[in-house]
Amino acid sequence: MFMSNLIGENQSLARIVQTADWVTHHPIISLVVVLLSLAVIASIIKAIIRLIETASWSILKFPLQLLAAILKFILLSLMETIGLVFKQIKSSPSESDVITITDVQTVPSYEAKQKRLSEISQRLATIQQEQQLLLKEIAELIDKDSN
């Protein structure tokens, strides 16, 4: 009773029931409809499985990618620090560059004094350039840390 009232009130539902009745009386068409329905359901299930697989891989990859990024940052920082240490070791003054008091006291003539003053002036200019480069590098490192 309820079903017949429902079908009578809804024309679209009546057409669906009429089509279903017609399909059940034609076995070849029924087979085609069943196969088509199975194909649609199978493709929907495959899409859901693909979505779950993609989400799972993303969830599993994230910690590994994060760990790789942290290790890369640590290694780059370590390499930069080692490079600075080697640069400082390379640029440290050797024994021949160090001015000793005895050298200055044993220079007797005016020309020798002028020559020595010129050498000292050149060395100080070199040290000042080195100091400027180191200050620039410090500023860059501080800028990188603040960013």
C-alpha distance (Angstrom), angle and dihedral (degrees) to the residues before:
residue distance angle dihedral
M1 . . .
F2 3.79 . .
M3 3.80 92.2 .
S4 3.77 94.5 49.7
N5 3.83 90.6 50.0
L6 3.81 90.7 48.5
I7 3.81 92.6 48.8
G8 3.81 91.4 45.4
E9 3.81 92.6 53.0
N10 3.82 96.8 45.7
Q11 3.78 114.4 58.4
S12 3.80 93.2 -172.0
L13 3.79 91.8 53.4
A14 3.81 89.0 47.9
R15 3.81 90.6 53.9
I16 3.82 91.4 49.6
V17 3.83 91.2 51.4
Q18 3.81 90.8 46.0
T19 3.84 91.0 50.4
A20 3.81 91.1 47.7
D21 3.79 89.8 51.1
W22 3.79 91.2 49.5
V23 3.85 91.6 48.3
T24 3.80 92.2 51.2
H25 3.81 90.5 56.1
H26 3.83 92.2 53.3
P27 3.83 109.8 60.4
I28 3.84 97.2 -169.4
I29 3.79 92.3 52.7
S30 3.82 89.1 45.1
L31 3.79 89.9 54.2
V32 3.83 91.5 49.6
V33 3.82 91.6 49.0
V34 3.82 91.9 48.1
L35 3.83 92.3 49.0
L36 3.79 91.4 46.5
S37 3.81 90.5 49.4
L38 3.81 91.1 49.2
A39 3.82 90.7 50.2
V40 3.82 91.9 51.2
I41 3.82 92.2 47.1
A42 3.84 91.0 47.4
S43 3.82 92.2 51.4
I44 3.81 90.9 48.8
I45 3.82 90.2 51.0
K46 3.83 91.0 48.2
A47 3.81 90.7 51.0
I48 3.82 91.2 50.8
I49 3.82 91.2 48.2
R50 3.84 90.9 49.1
L51 3.81 90.2 50.2
I52 3.80 92.2 50.5
E53 3.82 91.3 46.5
T54 3.81 93.0 50.4
A55 3.79 92.2 47.9
S56 3.81 91.5 48.0
W57 3.81 93.0 51.0
S58 3.79 91.0 48.7
I59 3.79 91.2 50.9
L60 3.82 91.6 48.0
K61 3.82 94.8 45.2
F62 3.81 97.1 50.0
P63 3.84 98.2 74.0
L64 3.80 90.6 46.0
Q65 3.80 92.5 49.6
L66 3.80 90.1 47.7
L67 3.81 91.1 50.2
A68 3.81 90.7 48.7
A69 3.82 91.5 51.0
I70 3.82 91.6 49.7
L71 3.82 92.2 48.5
K72 3.81 90.7 48.2
F73 3.81 90.8 51.3
I74 3.83 91.9 48.8
L75 3.80 93.2 47.6
L76 3.81 93.2 47.8
S77 3.80 91.1 49.2
L78 3.80 90.8 48.0
M79 3.81 92.1 49.0
E80 3.80 90.9 48.9
T81 3.80 91.4 50.5
I82 3.80 92.1 48.1
G83 3.81 89.2 49.1
L84 3.81 90.8 53.2
V85 3.80 91.5 49.8
F86 3.80 92.4 50.7
K87 3.80 90.5 45.9
Q88 3.80 90.7 53.1
I89 3.80 91.4 46.8
K90 3.81 90.4 50.3
S91 3.78 93.7 48.4
S92 3.82 97.2 44.4
P93 3.80 111.5 116.3
S94 3.77 117.8 -97.8
E95 3.81 123.8 -137.1
S96 3.80 92.0 -95.7
D97 3.82 91.2 55.9
V98 3.81 95.4 51.5
I99 3.78 114.4 97.3
T100 3.75 113.7 -133.3
I101 3.77 127.1 -162.0
T102 3.80 92.0 -126.6
D103 3.82 90.9 58.2
V104 3.78 91.8 55.2
Q105 3.82 93.5 45.7
T106 3.82 94.6 50.7
V107 3.81 95.5 54.1
P108 3.81 102.6 103.7
S109 3.78 106.9 174.4
Y110 3.80 133.8 65.8
E111 3.83 93.3 -124.0
A112 3.79 91.8 51.8
K113 3.82 89.2 50.1
Q114 3.80 90.9 51.3
K115 3.79 91.1 48.6
R116 3.79 91.6 48.9
L117 3.83 91.6 47.9
S118 3.80 89.2 51.6
E119 3.83 90.9 51.4
I120 3.80 91.1 48.3
S121 3.81 91.0 48.3
Q122 3.82 91.5 51.0
R123 3.81 91.0 48.0
L124 3.81 91.4 49.7
A125 3.83 90.1 50.3
T126 3.79 89.7 51.3
I127 3.80 91.1 48.8
Q128 3.81 90.5 48.5
Q129 3.82 91.3 51.9
E130 3.79 89.4 48.9
Q131 3.79 89.8 49.3
Q132 3.82 91.2 51.2
L133 3.81 91.3 50.9
L134 3.80 91.2 49.9
L135 3.80 91.3 48.8
K136 3.83 90.3 51.0
E137 3.80 89.8 50.1
I138 3.80 91.0 49.8
A139 3.80 90.2 50.5
E140 3.83 90.9 50.3
L141 3.80 91.7 49.6
I142 3.80 91.1 49.8
D143 3.82 90.5 48.4
K144 3.82 90.6 50.6
D145 3.82 91.1 50.3
S146 3.79 92.9 48.4
N147 3.84 92.5 49.9
